[in-house]
Amino acid sequence: MSHYLFGRERRIADIPTDHPSCSKQHAVLQYRLVEKEQPDGMMSKQVRPYLMDLGSTNGTFINEDRIESHRYYELFERDNIKFGNSSREYVLLHENSTD
């Protein structure tokens, strides 16, 4: 899938967030094809993860910083994501991540 929806509405959300402070459709994680400059100056296309808060009441947090609604934020390995006032944390890892 190119995106995953986080939220309380189990009929719609790909990843349910059952905490009462989370919105029915809280945030979306989307994979986007972007051009990135390599250390040698060459450009390459990469698929990168981005997170967007969908106007939730209690916010979405990346590494404890509340993000602005309706704006994409690029995610990086080991970023910590939280929704609303939930104590549940999601950590971004990839297939080659260690400890």
C-alpha positions in Angstrom: 0.0 0.0 0.0 1.2 3.6 -0.6 -0.6 4.9 2.5 -1.9 3.9 5.9 -4.6 5.7 7.8 -4.5 5.9 11.6 -7.7 6.6 13.5 -10.4 5.4 15.9 -12.9 4.5 13.1 -12.1 0.8 12.7 -14.2 0.5 9.5 -11.9 3.0 7.7 -8.5 3.0 9.5 -5.7 0.7 8.4 -4.1 1.0 11.9 -6.6 1.6 14.7 -5.8 4.0 17.4 -8.3 3.2 20.2 -7.5 6.0 22.6 -10.4 8.4 23.1 -8.2 11.5 22.4 -7.6 10.2 18.8 -9.8 11.3 16.0 -11.8 8.9 13.8 -9.4 9.7 10.9 -6.4 11.1 12.7 -3.3 11.0 10.5 -2.0 9.3 7.3 1.4 7.8 6.6 2.1 8.0 2.9 5.0 6.8 0.8 6.1 9.3 -1.8 8.6 9.1 -4.7 11.0 12.0 -4.3 14.2 13.1 -5.8 17.2 13.3 -3.4 20.7 14.6 -3.9 23.4 12.0 -3.2 26.7 12.9 -1.6 28.4 12.9 -5.0 25.9 15.5 -6.3 23.9 13.2 -8.4 20.1 13.1 -8.1 18.3 9.8 -7.4 14.6 8.9 -6.9 13.7 7.3 -3.6 10.4 6.2 -2.0 10.3 8.0 1.4 7.7 8.0 4.2 5.7 11.1 5.1 3.2 11.8 7.9 0.3 14.2 7.8 -2.1 15.1 10.6 -5.7 15.3 9.2 -6.9 18.2 11.4 -7.1 16.2 14.6 -8.2 17.9 17.8 -5.4 16.6 20.0 -2.6 16.6 17.4 0.1 14.3 16.1 3.6 14.3 17.4 7.0 13.4 15.8 9.7 13.1 18.4 7.5 14.9 21.0 7.0 17.9 18.7 3.4 18.6 17.6 3.2 18.8 13.8 1.0 21.3 11.9 -2.2 19.9 10.4 -2.6 19.2 6.7 1.2 19.4 6.0 3.5 16.5 5.1 6.5 15.8 7.3 9.2 13.5 6.1 10.0 10.7 8.5 13.4 9.2 9.2 14.6 6.0 10.8 13.9 5.8 14.6 11.4 8.7 14.5 8.9 8.4 17.3 5.2 9.1 16.5 2.4 9.6 18.9 -1.3 10.4 18.3 -3.4 12.6 20.6 -2.9 12.0 24.3 -2.2 8.3 23.9 0.9 6.9 25.6 1.3 4.4 22.7 4.4 5.2 20.6 5.2 4.1 17.1 8.9 3.9 16.0 9.8 4.0 12.3 12.2 1.2 11.4 13.2 -0.3 8.1 14.3 -3.8 7.0 18.0 -3.1 7.8 17.4 -1.4 11.2 19.4 -2.7 14.1 18.7 -2.4 17.9 
